[in-house]
Amino acid sequence: MLFKEFTVLLNPQSRKIVFGISLNAIGGGMTLSLLLVYLHDMRGFTNTFGGLLLAYGSIVSIIASTPMGALVDRIGPKKVMIGGLILNSLSSLSLSKVETHFQAILALTFINIAGQAIWPSQSVILTRLTPEKDRSKIFGFNFMLLNLGLGLGGLISSLIIQRGDLHSFQIMYWVDASSFLVYLLIVLTLHGEAVNRYIPKEDEPQEGTYRDLFAIKPLMLLGIAGIILFTFGYGTIQAGIPVFATQFLGLSPKWLGIIFGVNTISIVILQPLVMRILERYSKYTALISIGVIWALSWLFVGFAPFLTLFASGIALSISQLIFALGEMVQAPTIPTLANELSPEHIRGRANAWMSLQWGVSGVLGPAITGLMLGADHPRIWVLTMFAGCFLSIPIFVAMKKIAQQELR
């Protein structure tokens, strides 16, 4: 059986949640990279508005993460997920109908609020359904299937989209909206303690607050280091590589499918191998390695301008292969460690805190990229990204020292 080493670790409940995440990712993959194109080409909005809209969405995610994390702890992850999935479905559907700037802003507002209801909730459920010794493997497997779904969604969208055809874009958003409803049906079948509000034992705190979360120093350091790491990784890769490749290197937009396709295919193929390698090392060593690997990927981006046009496309593809290796280390390590460090009664808040990695980096990464590439400084941009990958390492080293002291 394909991926048997992972599937044997899933129980009927966790199998459902992983399957739901994968199906939902197909819908997300269809729309993820084409929002700006849709808003510009089909709705007549400027690229400036589109860029600001994405940054605004990330800010909404940051603001929504705190109350959503508390809500997961207060009423349970399943109820929060149900609300989030319904809201996301309706918001994705409304995005297919937007005609004004205000409507687009409203749709993105609700999409990002819904995202902050879904992501921490599903992380809590998956953590509770999985024995601690198996969590890193399951988070890695989930990440692999997530990328497979995104890749399939991107492939499907390339077959549906027709230049200048509004209806083809609307079909994408209808399918995306439907994927949330399918996921909702799956979530409704989940039952048991893992999906409901956690009932503390007599010797445990009866109520949790963010003050309890802030008191866990290693978890705070993990979140801060993650924000830094993601800013110089995901945040700038997604915002900058398409612009760098097409406007500064002169590559055809078709190269972007190859470049990011290499990333997705690498994760699907190599994640099991990386998981086996990670078993030999501590989580803290793995964390430190992520920055080094991502810095190496930026070296290939930096070499690209000195190569022929075709070779520069290959260099960017290699950079995404290397970046994917860092992703395959990050995906099972950070969420597993975050949930190890979190007490059960504030697990929702802990996962909401960790979700800020995506929200904050989604604001800072594009902002740094826009300023530097907009000022025609691509080399400074690459050097900044390369150096920035190392900034999280001292924080991870400090975490490792704290962990070693606690073991003594």
N, C-alpha and C positions, 0 to 999 in steps of 0.2 A: 504493500500500500504506500502511496506517495506521502512523504512526511510522517511516516508511522512513528518515528521517535518522539514526535510532538503530539500527534493525535491520541496516542495511548494515555497521555497525561490528562486529557480532557474528560470531564464527567458530562452527563447529559445536559446539565445547566450551563456549564462553561462552554460547551460545544455550541449551544444556541447563541450565546452572546458573541463569540468569535465569528460565527457564521453571519450574524446580523451586521456586525461591523464591516465584514468583507463585502456583503451585498450593498450596503449603504455607500461604501467607498466607490463602487462603480458609478453611482449617480454623481458623487463628488468629483470623480475624475473627468466626467463629461463636461463639467462647468468650471472647474478650478482655474484653468489657465486662460479661459476665454472671456472672462467677465469684462475686462477692459476693451477687448475687441467688440463685444456685444454692445456695450454702452456707447462706444465711439461710432462704430459703423452702422449699427441698426437704430440707435436712439439719438445720434447726433450730439452726444456730450463730448466735451473736450477731454484729451488725455490727462490734462492737469486736474480736472474735476475727478476723473477716474482714480488717479493716484491719491488725491486727497481723501476720496471716499474709502479707499482701502485702509489708509492710515486711521481714519475716523473709526472704521470697523474694529481695528485693533484696540483703539482706546476704549470703545464700548466693551470689548471683551475684558479688558483690564478692570474696568469699573464693576462689571457684572460678576466677576469671579468671586469676590468676597462674600456677597450675600448668597450666591448659589452654593458655595462650599458649606456655609452655615446651614442652608436649607437641607442639603443632603444629610447632614448629621441630625437635623431636627425631625425630618419626616421620612427619611430613608431614600436611597438612590433610585429605586424603581419608580416611585411617584414623581420624582424630579425629572427622570428620563422621559416618562410618558408626556409630561407637559412640554419638555424641550423638543421631543420628536414631532408633536402636533404643531408646535409653533414654527419649527424649521420647515416642515412640509408646506404650511400655508405661506411662509415668507418666500420660499423658493418659487412657489407658484406665482406669487405676486410679482416677483422679479421679471417674469416673462411678460408682464403687462405694463411695466413702468413706462411712463411717457414724459414725466417731469423730474426735475432734480430732487424735489421734495419726496416724491414717491420712491426714488432710488435710495435716498438717505433713510427713509422709513423702513424699506425692505432690508437694507444692510444692518440697521439697528436691531431688528428682531432676529435676523439670522445669527448675529454674533451673541445676542443674549441667549438664544436657544443653544448655541454651541457650548456656552459655559454651563448650561444645564446638563448637556449630554456627556461631554468628555470626562469631567470629574466623576460623574455617576457611574459610567461604564468601567472606569478604572477601579473604583471602589468595589463594584460587583465582581469584576474579574479577580481582584486581589482576594476577596473573601471566599470565592469559589475554588481557589487554587492553594494547595499546601505550600508553605513557605519555601520548601526546598525546590519546588518546581516553578516558582514564579518567574524567574529570569527566562527560562525556556518558553513559557507561555507568552510572556510579553514580547519576546523575540519572534515567536511564531505569529503572534497577532500583527506585529509590525510588517512581517513578510507578506501576510495575506492582505493587509491594508494597502501595501504598495502594489500587489497584484491587482486588487480591485481598482485602484487609481489608474494603473496602466491600461487595464481593459476598458475603463471608462473613457480614457483619452483616445484609445483606438476606435471605440464606437462613435465618439463625437466626430472624429476625422471622417468617418463614413457618412454621418448625418449632415454635417455642416456644408452648406452651399453658399459661396460668396454672394452677398447681396440679398439672401433669402431670409427674411425675418422669421418665417414659419419654422425653418430648420433650427434656428437658435431657440425658439420657444419650445420645440419638442424636447430639447436638452433639459430645459428647466422643468418641464412636466415630468420627465423621467426621473430627474433628481428629486422632485417633490414626492413622487410615488415611492422612491427607495426608502424615504423616511417612514412612510406608512407601512411598508413591508417590515422594516426594522421594528416599528411599533407593535405589530402583530406578534413578532417574536418575543419582544420584551413582556408582553401581556401574558405569555405562557410561563414566565419565570416565577417560581414560588420558593418560599423558605426564608430563613433568617438572613441569608446573605444579601437579599434584595430589599429587605425592610429596615426600618429604623433599628439601630443597634441598642439592645437593652443591656446597660452596664451591670456587671456583677456587684455584689454587696461591697467588695473591697475596692471598687473602681469609682472614679468621679462620676457623678450622676449627670452632670452637664459639662460641656466643653465650651471654651471660648478661644478666640484668636490669641489671647494672652498665653494660653497653654501652648499653642503652636509656636509662638515667638520664643518661648523658654527653651525650646529644643534647638540648641545652637547648631549641631551638625545639619539639621534639616533646613535651617535658615541659610547656612553656608551653601548647601546643595542648590537651593533655589536661586541664590544670587549668582553663583558660578554658572548655573544653567542659563540664566538670562544673558550673561556675558558671552558664553559659548555660542548660544543660538543667534545672538546679534551678529557675530562675525562668521556665522555658518549659514543657517537657513534664511535668516532675514535678508542678508546681502546676496546670497546665491539666487534666490527667487526673484529679487528685484533687479539685480545688476547683470547677471550673466546674459539674459536676452538682449539688453541694451548694448553691453560690451561686445557681444558676438556680432550683432547686426550693424551697429553704428560705428564702432571703432575698428573692428576687424574686417568689416565688409562681407560677412558671411550671409548666405541666403537664410531667410526665416525657416526654411525646411531643415536646416542644420539643428535647430532647437529641438525638433522631435528626436533626432538622433542623439544629441547630447544628453537630454534628460531621459531618453529611452534607455541609454546605457546605465544610468543611475538605477532606474526601476528594475531592469532585467538583472543587474548585478545583485540587488537585494534579494530578489526571488530565488536566484540560483545559489548564492553564496551564504545566505543567513545560517543554514544548518552547520556549515563548516566553521563559521565565525563563532557560533554558539559552543561548539566543541572545543575550540581554542580558548575561549573565555573561561571554561571550567578549570583551567590550569592556573588562573590568576585571581587575585582578590578584586573585589569591585572597585576599590580605590585605585589600584593600578590601572584598571580598565578606564576609569574616569580620566586619569592623567593622560592616557594614550590618545583620547579623542582629540584634544587640542593639537597634539603633534601630527596626527593623521590629517586633520583638516588643514593645518598649515602647509603640509606637503601638497595637498590638492591645489592650494593657491599658487604654489610655485609653477605648476603647469599652466595656470591661467596667465601668470606673468611672462612665461616663455612664448606664449602664443603670438604676440605681435611681431616677434623676430623671425617667424616661420612663414613659409608660403601659405597661400589661402587654404588649400586643402589640409596641409599639415597643422595649421592653427585650429581647424575644426577637430582634427584628431586629438590635439593637445587638450582642448576643452573637454572632449569626450573622456580622455584619460583622467582629467581632473575630477570629473563626476564619478568615475569608477572608484577613485581613491576616497572621494567624499562619502560615497556610499558605504565604504568599509568603516568609516567613522560612525556613520548612522547605525550600522549593524552592531557596533559596540554600545552606542548610546541607548538605543531603543530598549534592550533588556536590562540595562544597568541602572539608569537613573530612576525609572518608575519603581523598579524592584527595591532599590535602596531607600527611596522616599517612603515606601509603604512599610519597610522594615523599621524605619525610624519613627513612624507615626503610631501613637496609641489608637486603639479602635474607635474610641468615642469622638476623636477629632479627625478621622480618616478623610471625611469629605472636605474639611478645611485644608488638610495637607495636600490633597490632590488639586484643589483649587489654587493653592499657593504655587504648586509646580506648574500648573497650566499657564501661569504668568510668563513662563519662558517664551511661549508662543506669542502672547499678546504684546509684551514689551519689545521683543525682538522684531515683531511685525511693524512696530512704529520706528524704532531706532535704526534698524538695518536699511530700510528704504530711504530714510531721511539722510543718513550718512552717504549712501550710494547716490542719491539724487543731487546732493550738494557737490560731491567730488566729480561725478561724471558730467553733471550739468555745467561745471566750471572747466570742463575739458582737461581733467587731471586723471586719466585712467591708470597711469603708473603709480601715482600716489595712492589711489584707491586700492590697487592690488597690494601694495606694500602695507597699507593700513590694515587690510583684512588679514594678511599673513601674520603681522605682529599681534593683532588682536586675538588670534586663536590661542596665544600663549598666556593671555591674561587670567584665564580661569585656573591655570595649573597651580599657582601658589595657594589658591583657596582649597582645591582638592587635596593638596599636600597637608594643609592645616587640618582638614577633615580626617585624613588618615592618621595624623598624630593624636587627635582627640580619641579616635576609635582605639588606637593602641594603648593610650593611657587608661581607658575604661576597662580594658582587658586585664590590666595589671592588678 
